[in-house]
Amino acid sequence: MDFLEKLRAFGRGLNEFYAAPYRSAFLRAQREEEDLFMLLVLGEALGVPNPAAFYTLELLPIIYEDFHAWHQRMGMEHSPLENIRCC
């Protein structure tokens, strides 16, 4: 192992040492951010006025993959949208 590899390994160790206690908080923050994004994109279909609805329509195919997990996380047993059947 040369010096550069040792330095990289040390850097990864430090990163793990400092990030490990906050990993769950980071994941929770990321999930909340994704939930907000999902709500903004699906807002028009849910009845929430969205001034950027035209631009968010092209994001719907990306959202469909995570829609089932999202609506269950939001406390809805079944899909709230008539045109999206996931369960």
C-alpha positions in Angstrom: 0.0 0.0 0.0 1.5 3.3 -1.0 1.0 6.6 0.8 -1.9 7.8 -1.4 -3.9 4.6 -0.8 -3.3 4.9 3.0 -4.4 8.5 2.9 -7.6 7.6 1.0 -8.4 4.7 3.4 -7.8 7.1 6.3 -10.2 9.6 4.7 -12.9 7.0 4.2 -12.4 6.0 7.9 -12.9 9.6 9.0 -15.9 10.0 6.8 -17.5 6.9 8.3 -16.6 8.0 11.8 -18.3 11.3 11.4 -21.2 10.3 9.2 -22.3 7.1 10.9 -24.2 8.7 13.8 -26.1 10.9 11.4 -26.9 8.3 8.7 -30.5 7.8 9.9 -31.1 11.5 10.0 -29.7 11.9 6.5 -31.9 9.1 5.2 -35.0 10.6 6.9 -34.2 14.1 5.5 -33.8 12.5 2.0 -37.1 10.7 2.4 -38.9 13.8 3.5 -37.4 15.7 0.5 -38.6 13.0 -1.9 -42.1 13.1 -0.3 -42.3 16.9 -0.9 -41.1 16.4 -4.5 -43.7 13.7 -5.0 -46.4 16.0 -3.6 -45.4 18.8 -5.8 -45.4 16.6 -8.9 -48.7 14.9 -8.1 -50.3 18.1 -6.7 -52.4 18.8 -9.7 -53.9 15.3 -9.7 -54.5 15.6 -5.9 -56.3 18.9 -6.4 -53.6 21.2 -5.1 -53.0 24.2 -7.4 -49.5 24.1 -8.8 -48.2 26.9 -11.0 -45.5 24.7 -12.4 -47.9 21.8 -13.3 -46.9 22.0 -17.0 -43.3 21.4 -16.2 -43.9 18.6 -13.7 -46.0 16.5 -16.1 -42.8 15.2 -17.8 -41.6 13.9 -14.4 -44.6 11.6 -13.9 -43.0 8.5 -15.5 -40.1 8.8 -13.0 -42.5 9.1 -10.1 -44.7 6.1 -10.9 -41.9 3.7 -9.7 -42.0 5.1 -6.2 -45.7 6.0 -6.0 -46.9 2.9 -4.1 -44.3 3.4 -1.2 -45.1 7.1 -1.1 -48.9 6.8 -0.7 -48.5 4.2 2.0 -46.0 6.4 3.8 -48.6 9.2 3.6 -51.2 7.0 5.3 -53.3 6.1 2.3 -54.1 2.4 2.0 -55.0 2.7 -1.7 -53.9 5.0 -4.5 -55.6 8.4 -4.2 -55.6 8.8 -7.9 -58.1 7.1 -10.3 -55.6 6.8 -13.2 -52.8 5.2 -11.1 -53.5 1.7 -9.9 -50.6 0.3 -8.0 -52.2 -1.9 -5.3 
